[in-house]
């Protein structure tokens, strides 16, 4: 029995050596990939700066702030590449985020080549990224006020609509009588887009500034109500039976069993309502109010200031995505007890 074992040992050792070679090669390959990742951001910034210098040499008026921004990205990329050797958090950020930022810089470079470089798109409808940055900085005070107004309207309408929707969704999903009277209302009013109520809302609203908040609340109310109702109604009967066996009352069944079980559905409705609220807010701000990003875009378009239009779009995308990310964080914290059971 010992001879076969002794004959197997060389084979096992050979495979272990081969495995070591493979692991070493893999680690070297990992170093190569990491090196490409580290130089991605400063390389993209350097290429963008070179293209911008070439484009600026062909223009009468060069942008003052775009080149310093590219220089900052270049220096920050080098500093982060050096600091990642000492910080795992910076190394993780460089691995996960730096390629995305580098890709965004390349998109801006292509944008500048198409617009100001080769003039393939007509001006002033398609300004360069440097022109957009100049417009943002020149009109930053008004943009800040409009962004703040839009944010307050969005949060006010969203929180109001979500609160009402949670109540109506739980009632319709749990109580038969509420379902009997509430489902026809949902089927009739729910599918109508909130923006279709703008003419009626302008007539009925006592204050035009409240109209966007009400329309945003209406756009959030329907998806959150539907998903909450579905989650409550589809709560597993076994959960309820066990709770009843242990002597749970109806309030306990609703707040400690049905609502926690329906939380994944509720968050899906909250995400759907958030997307609908963005669209409704921008459309509602184009009528009846004199502030907000929707109004600002319409005002800038009327003066053919398309650089400001693009600037408002960029700010809009930034703060909308920030709110969406914050909602993801809330979902992860609330549903931490269901980690591994649900997938998004």
Secondary structure, DSSP 8 states (H G I E B T S, - for coil): -HHHHHHHHHHHHHHHHHHHHHHHHHHHHHHHHHHHHHHHHHHHHHHHHHHHHHHHTT-SS--SSHHHHHHHHHHHHHHHHHHTTT-HHHHHHIIIIIHHHHHHHHHHHHHHIIIIIS--S-TTTS--HHHHHHHHHHTHHHHHHHHHHHHHHHHHHHHHHHHHHHHHHHHHHH-HHHHHHHHHHHHHHTTS-GGGGHHHHHHH-SSHHHHHHHHHHHHHHHHHHHHHHHHHHT--HHHHHHHHHTT--HHHIIIIIIHHHHHHHHHHHHHHHHHHHHHHHHHHTTSS-S-SHHHHHHHHHHTT-HHHHHHHHHHHHHHHHHHHHHHHHHHHHHTGGGBTTB--
